[in-house]
């Protein structure tokens, strides 16, 4: 619920605006050649393969990854993690694994949700700015985007979720026992997550290119 349902609003808003931006950029360029219809192709491919999963992951890194780091950091500061281990409960099983699994399972669903709002944002611009009908817009997207493109975004999102969960929990569990340490752990959990997400996205993009996905 915390890493999924409560993130729907911000993920939907950001990906909708990303779709709007992509459509405006595409319309500006394609209009010079009388190829406005290809704006739908650009939005569909860019959102489903790249921007939808990636923007959802970046939002979750700043929102949920930082929260994980702060929670575990406070538990370490208050010696709650030490208390769990005294009772024979492994912190990694009781605290880390559920959080990583939650993000790993929710990220593909959030990626689909982000794809939907990104496509709707592009459709809004295409309809209002260049006069493309909704039927033409979605028909163009169906022709431009195949199942492999959709699955490529879902595969990326699974790894993005693992990266965010692991990075946030790692920084929180190894924070210094001070208020400053908790603050630093929270900050340092976000930057590596975004960096690793970008690196992973680049690797997958190159890999899928060679696999003809």
C-alpha positions as CSV (number, residue, x, y, z in Angstrom):
1,X,0.0,0.0,0.0
2,X,2.7,2.5,0.9
3,X,4.9,1.9,-2.1
4,X,2.0,1.3,-4.5
5,X,-1.4,2.8,-3.8
6,X,-0.1,5.9,-2.0
7,X,2.2,6.7,-4.9
8,X,-0.4,6.7,-7.6
9,X,-1.2,10.4,-7.5
10,X,2.4,11.7,-8.0
11,X,3.3,9.0,-10.5
12,X,0.3,9.7,-12.6
13,X,0.8,13.5,-12.5
14,X,4.5,13.3,-13.5
15,X,4.1,10.8,-16.3
16,X,1.1,12.7,-17.7
17,X,3.3,15.8,-17.9
18,X,6.1,13.8,-19.4
19,X,3.7,12.6,-22.1
20,X,2.7,16.2,-22.7
21,X,6.3,17.4,-23.0
22,X,7.2,14.6,-25.4
23,X,4.2,15.3,-27.6
24,X,5.0,19.0,-27.8
25,X,8.6,18.4,-28.7
26,X,7.6,15.9,-31.3
27,X,4.9,18.1,-32.8
28,X,7.3,21.0,-33.0
29,X,9.8,18.9,-35.0
30,X,7.5,16.8,-37.1
31,X,5.3,19.7,-38.2
32,X,8.3,21.1,-40.2
33,X,8.0,18.0,-42.5
34,X,4.2,17.6,-42.4
35,X,4.5,14.4,-40.4
36,X,2.4,15.3,-37.4
37,X,0.9,11.8,-37.3
38,X,4.2,10.3,-36.1
39,X,4.0,12.2,-32.8
40,X,1.8,9.3,-31.6
41,X,4.6,6.8,-32.5
42,X,7.2,8.9,-30.6
43,X,5.0,9.2,-27.5
44,X,4.0,5.5,-27.5
45,X,7.6,4.1,-27.9
46,X,9.2,6.6,-25.6
47,X,6.7,6.2,-22.8
48,X,6.3,2.4,-22.9
49,X,9.9,1.5,-23.4
50,X,11.7,4.2,-21.4
51,X,10.1,7.1,-19.7
52,X,7.1,5.5,-18.1
53,X,9.0,2.9,-16.0
54,X,12.0,5.2,-15.5
55,X,10.0,8.2,-14.2
56,X,8.0,5.9,-11.9
57,X,11.2,4.5,-10.6
58,X,12.7,7.9,-10.0
59,X,9.6,9.0,-8.1
60,X,9.7,5.9,-5.9
61,X,13.4,6.4,-5.3
62,X,12.8,9.9,-3.9
63,X,9.6,8.9,-2.1
64,X,9.8,5.3,-0.9
65,X,13.6,4.6,-1.0
66,X,14.2,7.6,1.2
67,X,11.4,6.6,3.6
68,X,12.9,3.1,3.9
69,X,16.3,4.6,4.7
70,X,14.8,6.9,7.4
71,X,12.8,4.1,9.0
72,X,15.7,1.7,9.3
73,X,18.0,4.5,10.3
74,X,15.7,5.5,13.2
75,X,15.4,1.8,14.2
76,X,19.1,1.5,14.3
77,X,19.5,4.7,16.2
78,X,16.9,3.5,18.8
79,X,18.6,0.1,19.0
80,X,15.4,-1.6,17.7
81,X,17.4,-3.6,15.2
82,X,19.7,-4.8,18.0
83,X,16.7,-5.8,20.0
84,X,15.3,-7.9,17.1
85,X,18.6,-9.7,16.7
86,X,18.7,-10.3,20.5
87,X,15.4,-12.1,20.2
88,X,16.9,-14.2,17.3
89,X,15.1,-12.4,14.5
90,X,17.3,-11.7,11.5
91,X,16.9,-8.0,10.5
92,X,17.3,-8.8,6.8
93,X,14.4,-11.3,6.9
94,X,12.1,-9.2,9.1
95,X,12.9,-5.7,7.9
96,X,14.7,-5.7,4.5
97,X,13.2,-8.6,2.5
98,X,9.5,-7.5,2.8
99,X,10.4,-4.0,1.7
100,X,12.4,-5.1,-1.3
101,X,9.8,-7.6,-2.3
102,X,7.0,-5.0,-2.0
103,X,8.9,-2.6,-4.3
104,X,9.8,-5.4,-6.8
105,X,6.2,-6.5,-7.0
106,X,4.7,-3.1,-7.2
107,X,7.0,-1.5,-9.7
108,X,5.7,-3.3,-12.8
109,X,2.1,-2.3,-11.8
110,X,3.2,1.3,-11.3
111,X,5.0,1.1,-14.7
112,X,1.8,0.1,-16.4
113,X,-0.1,2.9,-14.6
114,X,2.6,5.4,-15.6
115,X,2.4,4.2,-19.2
116,X,-1.3,4.8,-19.3
117,X,-1.0,8.4,-18.0
118,X,2.0,9.2,-20.2
119,X,0.0,8.0,-23.3
120,X,-3.0,10.0,-22.1
121,X,-0.8,13.1,-21.7
122,X,0.5,12.7,-25.3
123,X,-3.0,12.2,-26.6
124,X,-4.2,15.4,-24.9
125,X,-1.6,17.4,-26.8
126,X,-2.1,15.6,-30.1
127,X,-5.9,16.3,-29.9
128,X,-5.7,19.9,-28.7
129,X,-2.5,21.2,-30.5
130,X,-2.4,19.4,-33.8
131,X,-6.0,18.3,-34.2
132,X,-5.4,14.5,-34.2
133,X,-8.5,12.5,-33.2
134,X,-8.3,10.1,-30.3
135,X,-9.1,7.2,-32.6
136,X,-6.2,8.0,-35.0
137,X,-3.8,8.6,-32.0
138,X,-4.5,5.2,-30.4
139,X,-4.4,3.4,-33.8
140,X,-1.0,4.9,-34.5
141,X,0.3,3.8,-31.1
142,X,-1.0,0.2,-31.7
143,X,0.9,0.1,-35.0
144,X,4.1,1.6,-33.5
145,X,4.3,-0.3,-30.2
146,X,4.4,-4.1,-30.1
147,X,4.3,-6.6,-27.2
148,X,8.1,-6.6,-26.9
149,X,8.2,-2.9,-26.3
150,X,5.7,-3.2,-23.5
151,X,7.5,-6.2,-22.0
152,X,10.8,-4.3,-22.2
153,X,9.4,-1.6,-19.9
154,X,8.0,-4.2,-17.5
155,X,11.3,-6.1,-17.3
156,X,13.2,-2.9,-16.5
157,X,10.7,-1.9,-13.8
158,X,11.3,-5.2,-11.9
159,X,15.0,-4.4,-11.6
160,X,14.3,-0.8,-10.8
161,X,12.2,-1.9,-7.8
162,X,14.9,-4.2,-6.6
163,X,17.5,-1.4,-6.9
164,X,15.4,1.1,-5.0
165,X,14.5,-1.3,-2.2
166,X,18.0,-2.6,-1.7
167,X,19.6,0.8,-1.8
168,X,17.2,2.4,0.7
169,X,17.4,-0.5,3.1
170,X,21.2,-0.8,2.8
171,X,21.8,2.9,3.6
172,X,19.3,2.8,6.5
173,X,20.6,-0.4,8.1
174,X,24.2,0.9,8.1
175,X,23.5,4.5,9.2
176,X,25.5,6.1,12.0
177,X,23.8,6.2,15.4
178,X,22.9,9.9,15.4
179,X,20.3,12.2,14.0
180,X,22.8,13.5,11.5
181,X,23.6,10.0,10.4
182,X,19.9,9.3,9.8
183,X,19.6,12.5,7.7
184,X,22.7,11.6,5.7
185,X,21.5,8.0,5.1
186,X,18.1,9.3,3.8
187,X,19.9,11.6,1.4
188,X,22.5,9.1,0.3
189,X,19.8,6.5,-0.4
190,X,18.2,8.6,-3.2
191,X,21.2,9.6,-5.2
192,X,22.7,6.1,-5.7
193,X,19.3,4.7,-6.5
194,X,18.7,7.3,-9.3
195,X,22.2,6.7,-10.6
196,X,21.8,2.9,-10.6
197,X,18.4,3.2,-12.2
198,X,19.9,5.3,-15.1
199,X,22.8,2.9,-15.5
200,X,20.4,-0.1,-15.5
201,X,18.1,1.6,-18.0
202,X,21.1,2.3,-20.4
203,X,22.3,-1.3,-20.1
204,X,18.8,-2.7,-20.8
205,X,18.4,-0.3,-23.8
206,X,21.6,-1.5,-25.4
207,X,20.8,-5.1,-24.6
208,X,17.3,-4.9,-26.1
209,X,18.7,-3.2,-29.2
210,X,21.1,-6.1,-29.8
211,X,18.3,-8.6,-29.1
212,X,16.1,-6.7,-31.5
213,X,13.5,-5.9,-28.8
